Amino acid sequence: MGSLLVLLVVGIVLARSSGTGARAGAAPTSGGTSIPYPEVLRVSVDEAKARHDAGEALLVDVRSEEDFRRGHIPGAISLPLAELEDRYRELPRDAEIITICT
């Protein structure tokens, strides 16, 4: 995991068996402006790792395949954002999905 632990991990609940969506909660950035997509739940790297290690969440790396090959979190699935619309059905419908995007 090394330096990848400093990556921003954005949590998105794509689908849950309960049918609930992501929770709102914009966090201001260092410049005082809001982060994009404030309706998307953000989770810390530690929380994402804990959920993944406990089998509670699936890590999906939406960066390019090249970036994924350079380094990724062990156990993460590569599903580049450019392919997401065509391939999202490959993801389990009843799992919490935590995406890694930077």
C-alpha distances in whole Angstrom, upper triangle without the diagonal:
4,6,5,6,9,10,13,13,17,18,21,23,24,26,27,30,31,32,30,29,26,27,28,27,27,25,27,25,26,29,30,30,28,25,26,26,27,28,24,22,19,17,15,11,12,14,12,10,13,15,13,13,17,17,19,17,16,13,15,13,17,16,18,17,17,14,12,13,12,8,7,5,7,10,11,14,15,18,19,21,24,24,24,28,28,26,25,27,25,23,24,27,26,22,21,19,16,15,13,15,14
4,5,6,8,10,14,15,18,20,23,25,27,30,30,33,34,35,33,31,28,29,30,28,28,26,27,24,24,27,29,29,28,25,26,27,28,29,26,24,21,18,16,12,13,16,15,13,16,18,16,16,20,21,22,20,19,16,18,16,19,17,19,19,18,15,14,15,13,9,9,9,11,14,14,18,18,21,22,23,26,27,26,30,31,29,28,31,28,26,28,30,30,26,24,22,19,18,15,17,15
4,5,6,8,11,13,17,19,22,25,27,29,30,33,35,34,32,30,27,28,28,27,26,23,24,21,21,24,26,26,26,23,24,25,26,27,24,23,19,17,15,11,13,16,15,14,17,19,18,18,22,23,23,21,20,17,18,15,18,16,18,18,17,13,13,14,12,9,10,10,13,16,15,18,18,21,20,22,25,26,25,29,30,28,28,30,28,27,28,30,30,26,24,22,18,17,14,15,12
4,5,5,9,10,13,16,19,21,23,26,27,30,31,31,29,27,24,25,26,24,23,21,23,20,21,24,25,25,24,21,21,22,23,25,21,20,17,15,13,9,12,14,12,11,15,16,15,16,19,20,20,18,16,13,14,12,14,13,15,15,15,11,11,13,11,8,7,7,10,13,12,15,15,17,17,18,21,22,22,25,27,25,24,27,25,23,25,27,27,23,21,18,15,13,10,11,9
4,5,8,9,13,15,18,21,23,25,26,29,30,30,28,26,23,23,24,22,22,20,21,19,20,23,24,24,23,20,21,22,22,23,20,18,15,12,10,6,8,11,10,9,12,14,13,14,17,18,19,17,16,13,15,13,16,15,18,19,18,15,14,16,14,11,10,8,11,14,13,16,17,19,19,20,24,24,23,27,29,26,25,28,26,23,25,27,26,22,20,18,14,14,11,13,11
4,7,9,12,15,18,21,23,26,27,31,31,31,28,26,23,23,23,21,20,17,18,16,16,19,21,21,20,17,19,20,21,22,19,18,14,13,10,7,10,13,12,12,15,17,16,18,20,21,21,19,19,15,16,14,16,15,18,19,19,15,15,17,15,13,12,11,15,17,16,18,18,20,20,20,24,25,24,27,29,27,26,29,28,25,27,28,28,24,21,19,15,14,11,12,10
4,6,9,12,15,19,20,23,25,28,29,28,26,23,20,21,21,20,18,16,17,15,16,19,20,20,18,15,16,17,18,20,17,16,12,11,10,8,11,13,11,12,15,16,15,17,20,21,20,17,16,13,13,11,13,12,15,16,16,13,13,15,14,11,10,10,14,16,13,16,16,17,16,17,20,21,20,24,26,24,23,26,25,22,24,26,26,22,19,16,13,11,8,8,6
4,6,10,13,16,18,21,23,26,27,26,23,20,17,18,17,16,15,13,14,12,14,17,18,17,15,12,13,14,14,16,13,12,9,9,8,7,11,12,10,12,15,16,16,18,20,20,19,16,16,13,13,11,12,12,16,18,18,14,15,18,17,14,13,12,16,17,14,16,16,17,16,16,19,21,19,22,25,23,21,25,24,21,23,24,24,21,17,15,11,10,7,7,6
4,6,10,13,15,18,19,23,23,22,20,17,14,15,16,15,14,14,16,15,17,19,20,19,16,13,13,13,14,15,11,10,7,6,7,6,10,10,7,10,13,12,12,15,17,17,16,13,12,10,10,10,11,12,15,17,18,15,14,18,17,15,12,11,14,15,12,14,14,15,15,15,18,19,17,20,23,21,19,22,21,18,20,20,20,17,14,11,7,7,5,7,8
4,6,10,12,15,17,20,21,19,17,14,11,12,13,12,12,12,15,14,17,19,19,17,15,11,11,10,11,11,8,7,5,6,8,9,12,11,9,12,14,13,14,17,18,18,16,13,12,10,10,10,11,12,16,18,20,17,16,20,20,18,15,14,17,17,14,15,15,15,15,13,17,18,15,18,21,19,17,20,20,17,18,18,18,15,12,10,6,6,6,7,9
4,7,9,12,13,17,17,16,14,11,8,10,12,12,13,14,17,17,20,22,22,20,17,14,13,11,11,11,7,5,5,6,9,10,12,10,8,12,13,11,12,15,16,15,13,10,10,9,10,11,12,14,18,20,22,19,18,22,22,20,16,15,17,16,13,14,15,15,16,14,18,18,15,18,20,18,15,18,18,15,15,15,15,12,9,7,4,6,8,10,12
4,6,9,11,14,15,13,11,8,6,9,11,13,14,15,18,19,22,24,23,21,18,15,13,11,11,10,6,6,8,9,12,14,16,13,11,15,16,13,14,17,18,16,13,10,11,10,10,12,12,15,18,20,23,20,19,23,24,21,18,17,19,17,15,15,15,14,15,13,17,17,13,15,18,16,13,15,16,13,13,13,13,11,8,6,6,6,10,11,14
4,6,7,11,11,10,8,6,6,9,12,14,16,18,21,22,26,27,26,24,20,18,16,13,14,11,8,8,10,11,15,16,17,14,12,16,16,13,14,17,17,15,12,9,10,11,11,14,14,18,21,22,25,23,21,25,26,24,20,19,20,18,16,15,17,15,17,15,19,18,14,15,18,16,12,14,15,11,11,10,10,8,5,5,7,9,13,14,18
4,7,10,12,9,9,7,8,12,14,17,18,21,24,24,28,29,28,26,22,20,17,14,16,13,10,11,13,15,18,19,20,18,15,18,19,16,16,19,19,17,14,11,11,12,11,14,13,17,20,21,24,23,21,24,26,24,21,20,21,19,16,15,16,14,15,14,16,15,12,12,15,13,9,11,12,9,9,8,9,8,7,6,9,10,13,15,18
4,7,8,6,8,7,9,13,16,19,21,23,26,27,31,32,31,29,25,23,21,17,18,15,13,13,16,17,20,21,22,19,17,19,20,16,16,20,19,16,13,11,12,14,13,17,17,20,23,24,27,26,24,27,29,27,23,22,23,20,18,17,18,16,18,17,20,18,14,14,16,14,11,11,12,9,8,5,6,7,7,8,11,13,17,18,22
4,5,5,6,8,10,13,16,19,22,24,27,29,32,34,33,31,27,24,23,20,20,17,15,14,17,17,20,21,22,18,17,19,19,15,16,19,17,15,12,11,12,15,15,19,19,23,26,27,30,28,26,29,31,29,25,23,23,20,19,18,20,19,21,20,23,21,18,18,20,18,14,14,15,11,9,6,5,6,6,9,12,15,19,21,24
4,5,8,10,13,16,19,22,25,27,31,32,36,37,36,34,30,28,27,23,23,20,18,17,20,20,23,24,24,21,19,22,21,17,18,20,18,16,13,13,14,18,18,22,23,26,29,29,33,31,29,32,34,31,28,26,26,23,21,21,23,22,24,24,26,24,20,21,22,20,16,15,16,13,10,7,5,8,9,12,16,18,22,24,28
4,6,9,12,14,17,20,23,26,29,31,35,36,35,33,29,27,26,22,22,18,17,16,19,20,23,25,25,21,20,23,21,18,19,22,20,18,14,15,17,20,20,24,24,28,31,32,35,33,31,34,36,33,30,28,28,25,24,23,26,24,26,25,28,26,23,23,24,22,19,18,19,16,14,10,8,10,11,14,17,20,23,25,29
4,7,10,12,16,19,22,24,28,30,33,35,33,31,27,25,23,20,20,16,15,15,19,19,23,25,25,22,21,23,23,19,20,23,22,19,16,16,17,19,20,23,23,26,29,30,34,32,30,33,35,33,29,28,28,25,24,23,25,23,25,23,25,24,20,20,22,20,17,16,18,15,13,10,9,11,11,13,16,18,22,24,27
4,7,9,12,15,18,21,25,27,30,31,30,27,24,22,21,17,17,13,12,12,16,17,20,22,23,19,19,22,21,18,20,23,21,19,16,15,17,19,19,22,22,26,29,30,33,31,29,33,34,32,28,27,28,25,23,23,25,23,24,23,25,24,21,21,23,22,18,18,20,17,15,12,11,12,11,13,15,17,21,22,25
4,6,9,13,15,18,22,23,27,28,27,24,20,19,17,13,13,9,9,9,13,15,18,20,22,18,17,21,21,17,19,22,21,20,16,15,16,17,17,20,19,23,26,28,30,28,27,31,32,30,26,25,26,24,22,21,23,21,22,20,22,22,18,18,21,20,16,17,19,16,15,13,12,12,10,11,13,15,18,19,22
4,7,10,12,15,18,20,23,25,23,21,17,15,14,11,10,7,5,6,9,11,15,17,19,16,15,19,19,16,18,21,20,19,16,14,15,16,16,18,18,21,24,26,29,26,25,29,30,28,24,23,25,23,20,21,22,20,21,19,22,22,18,19,22,21,17,19,20,17,17,15,14,13,10,11,11,13,16,17,19
4,7,10,12,16,18,22,23,21,19,16,14,14,11,9,6,6,5,9,11,15,18,19,16,16,20,19,17,19,22,22,21,17,16,18,18,19,21,21,23,27,29,31,29,28,31,32,29,26,25,27,25,23,24,25,23,24,22,25,25,21,22,25,24,21,22,24,20,20,18,17,16,13,14,14,15,18,18,21
4,7,10,13,16,19,20,18,16,12,12,12,9,6,4,6,6,9,12,15,19,20,17,18,21,22,20,22,25,24,24,21,19,21,20,21,22,21,24,27,30,32,29,28,32,32,30,27,26,29,27,25,26,26,25,25,22,25,26,23,23,27,26,23,25,26,23,23,21,21,19,16,16,16,17,19,19,21
4,6,10,13,16,17,15,13,10,10,11,9,6,6,7,7,8,11,14,17,19,16,17,21,21,20,22,25,25,25,22,20,22,21,22,22,22,24,27,30,32,29,28,32,32,30,27,26,28,28,25,26,27,26,26,23,26,27,24,25,29,28,25,27,28,25,25,24,23,21,18,18,16,17,18,18,20
4,6,9,13,14,12,10,6,6,8,8,4,7,8,8,9,12,14,17,19,18,18,22,23,22,24,26,27,27,24,22,23,22,22,22,21,23,26,29,30,27,27,31,31,29,26,25,29,28,26,27,27,25,25,22,25,27,24,25,29,28,25,28,29,26,27,26,25,24,20,19,17,17,18,17,18
4,6,10,11,9,9,6,6,9,10,7,10,10,10,9,11,12,16,18,17,17,21,22,21,23,26,26,27,24,22,24,22,22,22,22,22,26,29,30,26,27,30,29,27,25,24,28,28,25,27,27,26,25,23,26,28,26,27,31,30,27,30,31,28,29,28,27,25,21,20,18,18,18,17,17
4,7,8,6,6,4,6,10,12,9,13,13,13,12,14,15,18,20,20,20,23,25,25,26,29,30,30,28,26,27,25,25,24,23,24,27,30,30,27,28,31,30,28,27,26,30,30,28,29,29,28,27,25,27,30,28,29,32,32,30,33,33,31,32,31,31,28,25,23,21,20,20,18,18
4,5,5,6,6,6,10,13,11,15,15,15,13,15,15,17,19,20,20,23,25,25,26,28,30,31,28,26,26,24,24,23,22,22,25,28,28,25,26,29,27,26,25,25,28,29,27,28,27,27,25,23,26,29,27,29,32,32,29,33,33,31,32,32,32,29,25,24,21,19,18,17,16
4,5,8,9,10,13,16,15,19,19,18,16,17,17,18,21,22,22,24,26,27,28,30,32,33,31,29,29,26,26,25,24,24,27,30,29,26,27,30,28,27,26,26,30,31,29,30,30,29,28,26,29,31,30,32,35,35,33,36,36,34,35,35,35,32,29,27,23,22,21,19,17
4,6,9,10,13,16,16,19,20,20,18,20,20,22,24,25,25,28,30,30,31,33,35,36,34,31,31,29,28,27,26,25,28,31,30,27,29,32,30,29,28,29,32,34,31,32,31,31,29,27,29,32,30,32,35,35,34,37,38,35,37,37,37,34,31,29,26,24,23,21,19
4,7,9,13,15,14,18,18,19,17,20,20,22,24,25,25,28,30,30,31,34,35,36,33,31,31,29,29,28,27,26,29,33,33,29,31,34,32,31,30,30,34,35,32,33,32,32,30,28,30,33,31,32,36,36,34,37,38,35,37,36,36,34,30,28,26,24,23,22,21
4,7,9,12,11,15,16,17,16,19,19,22,25,24,25,27,29,29,30,33,34,34,32,29,30,28,27,26,24,24,27,31,31,28,29,33,31,30,29,29,33,33,30,31,30,29,27,25,27,30,28,29,33,33,31,34,35,33,34,34,34,32,28,26,24,22,22,20,19
4,6,9,7,11,12,14,13,16,17,20,22,22,22,25,27,26,27,30,31,31,29,26,27,25,24,23,22,22,26,29,30,27,28,31,30,29,27,27,31,31,28,29,28,27,25,23,25,27,25,26,30,30,28,31,32,30,31,30,30,28,25,23,21,20,19,18,17
4,7,6,10,10,11,10,14,15,17,20,19,19,22,24,23,24,27,28,28,26,23,23,21,21,20,18,19,22,25,26,23,24,28,27,25,24,24,27,27,24,25,24,23,22,19,22,24,22,23,27,27,24,28,29,26,28,27,28,25,22,20,17,16,16,14,14
4,6,9,9,11,11,15,16,18,22,21,20,23,25,24,24,28,29,28,26,23,23,20,19,18,16,17,20,24,25,22,23,27,26,25,23,24,27,27,23,24,23,21,19,16,19,21,19,20,24,24,22,25,26,24,26,25,26,24,21,19,17,15,15,13,13
4,5,6,9,10,14,16,18,21,20,19,22,24,22,23,26,27,26,24,21,21,19,18,18,16,17,21,24,25,23,23,27,27,26,24,24,27,26,23,23,22,20,19,16,18,20,17,18,22,22,19,22,24,22,23,22,23,21,18,16,15,14,15,13,15
4,5,8,9,13,15,18,20,19,18,22,23,22,23,26,27,26,23,21,21,20,20,20,19,20,24,27,28,25,26,29,29,28,25,25,28,27,24,25,24,23,22,19,22,23,21,21,25,25,22,25,26,24,25,23,23,22,18,17,16,15,16,15,17
4,6,9,13,16,19,21,19,18,22,23,20,22,26,25,25,21,19,20,19,19,20,19,21,24,27,29,26,26,30,30,28,26,25,28,27,24,24,24,22,22,19,22,23,19,20,23,23,20,23,24,21,22,20,20,19,16,15,15,15,17,16,18
4,6,10,13,15,18,15,14,18,19,17,19,22,22,21,18,16,16,16,15,16,15,18,21,24,26,23,23,27,27,25,22,21,24,23,20,20,20,19,19,16,19,20,17,18,21,21,18,20,21,18,19,18,18,16,13,12,11,11,13,13,15
4,7,10,13,15,12,12,15,16,14,16,19,19,19,16,14,15,15,15,16,16,19,22,25,27,24,23,27,27,24,21,20,22,21,19,20,21,20,20,18,22,22,19,20,23,22,19,21,22,19,19,18,17,15,12,11,10,11,13,14,16
4,7,10,12,10,10,13,14,13,15,18,18,19,16,14,15,13,14,15,15,17,21,23,25,22,21,24,24,22,19,17,20,20,17,19,20,19,19,18,21,22,19,21,24,23,20,23,23,20,20,20,19,17,13,12,9,10,11,12,13
4,7,8,6,6,10,11,10,12,15,15,16,13,12,13,12,14,15,16,18,21,23,25,21,20,24,23,20,17,15,18,18,16,18,19,19,20,19,23,24,21,23,26,24,21,23,23,20,20,20,19,16,12,11,8,10,11,13,14
4,5,5,6,9,10,11,12,14,15,17,15,13,15,13,15,15,17,18,22,23,24,21,20,23,22,19,16,14,17,17,16,19,20,21,21,21,25,25,23,26,28,26,24,26,25,22,22,23,22,18,15,14,11,12,11,13,13
4,5,5,6,9,10,10,12,14,15,14,13,13,11,13,13,16,16,20,21,22,18,17,20,19,16,13,11,13,14,13,16,18,19,20,20,24,24,22,25,27,25,23,26,24,21,22,23,22,18,15,14,10,11,10,12,12
4,5,5,6,9,10,10,12,14,14,13,14,13,16,16,19,20,23,24,25,21,20,22,22,18,15,12,14,15,15,18,20,22,23,23,27,27,25,28,30,28,25,27,26,23,23,24,22,19,16,15,12,14,13,16,16
4,5,5,6,9,10,11,12,11,10,12,12,15,16,19,20,24,25,26,23,21,24,23,20,17,14,15,15,15,18,20,21,23,23,26,26,24,27,29,26,23,25,24,21,20,21,19,16,13,13,10,13,13,16,17
4,5,5,6,9,10,11,9,8,9,8,11,12,15,17,20,21,23,20,18,20,21,17,14,11,12,12,11,14,16,17,19,19,23,23,20,23,25,22,20,22,21,17,17,19,17,13,11,10,7,9,10,13,14
4,5,5,6,8,10,10,9,10,9,12,13,17,18,21,21,23,20,17,20,20,16,13,9,10,10,11,14,16,18,20,21,25,24,22,26,27,24,22,24,22,19,19,20,19,15,13,12,10,12,12,15,16
4,5,5,6,9,8,9,11,11,15,17,20,21,25,25,26,23,21,23,23,20,16,13,13,13,13,17,19,21,23,24,28,27,25,28,29,26,24,25,23,20,19,21,18,15,13,13,12,14,15,18,19
4,6,5,6,5,5,8,9,13,15,18,20,24,24,26,23,21,23,24,20,17,13,14,12,12,15,18,19,22,22,26,25,22,25,26,23,21,22,20,17,16,17,15,11,9,10,9,13,14,17,19
4,5,5,6,5,6,7,11,13,16,18,21,21,23,21,18,20,21,17,14,10,10,8,9,12,15,17,19,20,24,23,21,23,24,21,19,20,18,15,14,16,15,11,10,10,9,11,12,16,18
4,5,8,8,9,10,14,16,19,21,24,23,25,23,20,21,22,18,15,11,10,9,11,14,18,20,22,24,27,26,24,27,28,24,22,23,21,18,17,19,17,14,13,13,12,15,16,19,21
4,5,8,10,12,16,18,22,24,26,26,28,26,23,25,26,22,19,15,14,12,14,16,20,22,24,26,29,28,25,28,29,25,23,23,21,18,17,18,16,13,12,14,13,17,18,21,23
4,6,8,10,14,17,20,22,25,24,26,25,21,23,25,22,18,15,13,11,12,14,18,19,22,23,27,25,22,25,26,22,20,20,18,15,13,15,13,10,10,11,12,15,17,20,23
4,7,10,13,16,19,22,25,25,27,25,22,25,26,23,19,16,15,13,13,15,18,19,22,22,26,24,21,24,25,22,19,19,18,14,12,13,10,8,7,9,10,14,16,19,22
4,6,9,13,15,18,21,21,24,22,19,22,23,20,16,13,13,11,10,12,15,15,18,19,22,21,18,20,22,18,16,17,15,12,10,12,10,6,5,6,7,10,12,16,18
4,6,10,12,15,18,18,21,19,16,18,20,17,14,11,11,8,7,8,11,12,15,16,19,17,15,18,19,15,13,14,12,9,9,11,10,7,6,5,6,8,11,14,17
4,6,10,12,15,15,17,15,12,15,17,14,10,8,9,7,5,6,9,10,13,14,17,16,14,17,18,15,13,15,13,11,12,14,14,10,9,6,5,6,7,11,13
4,6,9,12,12,15,13,11,14,16,13,10,10,11,9,5,5,6,6,9,10,13,12,10,14,15,12,11,13,11,9,11,14,14,11,10,7,6,5,6,9,12
4,6,8,9,11,9,7,11,12,11,8,8,11,10,6,6,5,6,7,9,12,12,11,14,15,13,12,15,14,12,15,17,18,15,14,10,8,6,5,6,9
4,7,8,11,10,9,12,14,13,11,12,14,14,10,9,6,5,4,5,8,9,8,11,13,11,11,15,14,13,16,17,19,17,15,11,10,7,6,5,8
4,7,8,6,6,10,11,11,10,12,15,15,11,10,8,7,5,6,9,10,11,14,15,14,14,18,17,16,19,21,23,20,19,15,13,9,7,6,7
4,5,5,6,9,10,11,11,14,16,16,13,12,8,8,5,7,8,10,11,14,15,14,15,19,17,18,21,23,25,23,21,18,16,13,11,9,10
4,5,5,6,9,10,10,13,15,15,12,10,7,8,6,10,10,10,12,16,16,14,16,19,17,17,21,23,25,23,22,18,17,14,13,12,13
4,5,5,6,9,11,14,16,17,14,13,10,12,10,13,13,14,16,19,19,18,20,22,21,21,24,27,29,26,25,21,20,17,14,13,13
4,5,5,7,8,12,14,15,13,13,10,11,10,12,13,15,16,19,20,19,20,23,21,21,24,26,28,25,23,20,17,14,11,10,9
4,5,5,5,9,11,12,9,9,7,9,9,12,14,14,15,19,19,17,18,20,18,18,21,23,25,22,21,17,15,13,10,10,10
4,5,7,11,11,13,12,11,9,12,12,15,16,16,18,21,21,19,20,23,20,20,23,26,28,25,24,20,19,16,14,14,14
4,7,11,12,15,13,14,12,15,14,17,18,19,20,24,24,22,23,26,23,23,26,29,30,27,25,22,20,17,14,14,13
4,7,9,12,11,12,11,14,14,17,19,19,20,24,24,22,22,25,22,22,24,27,27,24,23,20,17,15,12,13,12
4,6,9,7,9,9,12,13,15,18,18,18,22,22,20,20,22,20,18,21,23,24,20,19,16,14,12,9,11,11
4,6,6,9,10,13,15,17,20,20,19,23,23,20,20,22,20,18,19,22,22,18,17,14,12,11,9,12,12
4,6,9,11,14,16,19,22,21,20,24,24,21,20,22,19,17,19,22,22,18,17,15,14,14,12,15,16
4,7,10,13,15,18,21,19,18,22,22,18,18,19,16,14,15,18,18,15,15,13,12,12,12,15,17
4,7,9,12,14,17,16,15,19,19,16,15,17,14,12,14,17,17,14,13,11,9,9,9,12,14
4,6,9,12,15,13,12,16,15,12,12,14,11,10,12,15,16,13,13,10,10,9,10,12,14
4,6,9,11,10,10,14,14,11,12,14,12,11,14,17,19,16,16,12,12,10,10,11,13
4,6,8,7,6,10,10,8,8,11,10,10,13,15,18,16,15,12,12,9,10,10,13
4,5,5,6,10,10,9,10,14,13,13,17,18,21,19,18,14,14,10,10,9,12
4,5,5,8,10,10,10,14,14,13,17,18,20,19,17,14,13,10,10,8,11
4,6,7,9,10,11,14,15,15,19,20,23,21,21,17,17,14,14,12,14
4,6,6,6,8,11,11,13,16,18,21,19,19,16,17,14,15,14,16
4,5,5,5,9,10,10,14,14,17,16,16,13,14,11,13,12,16
4,6,6,9,11,12,15,15,18,18,18,15,16,14,16,15,19
4,6,8,9,11,15,15,19,19,19,17,18,16,18,18,21
4,5,6,8,11,13,16,16,17,14,16,14,16,16,20
4,5,6,9,10,13,12,13,11,13,12,15,15,19
4,5,8,8,12,12,14,13,16,15,18,19,23
4,7,9,12,12,14,12,15,14,17,18,22
4,6,9,8,10,8,11,12,15,17,20
4,6,6,9,9,12,14,17,19,23
4,6,8,9,13,15,18,20,24
4,7,9,13,15,19,21,25
4,6,9,12,16,18,22
4,7,10,13,16,19
4,6,10,12,16
4,7,10,13
4,6,9
4,6
4
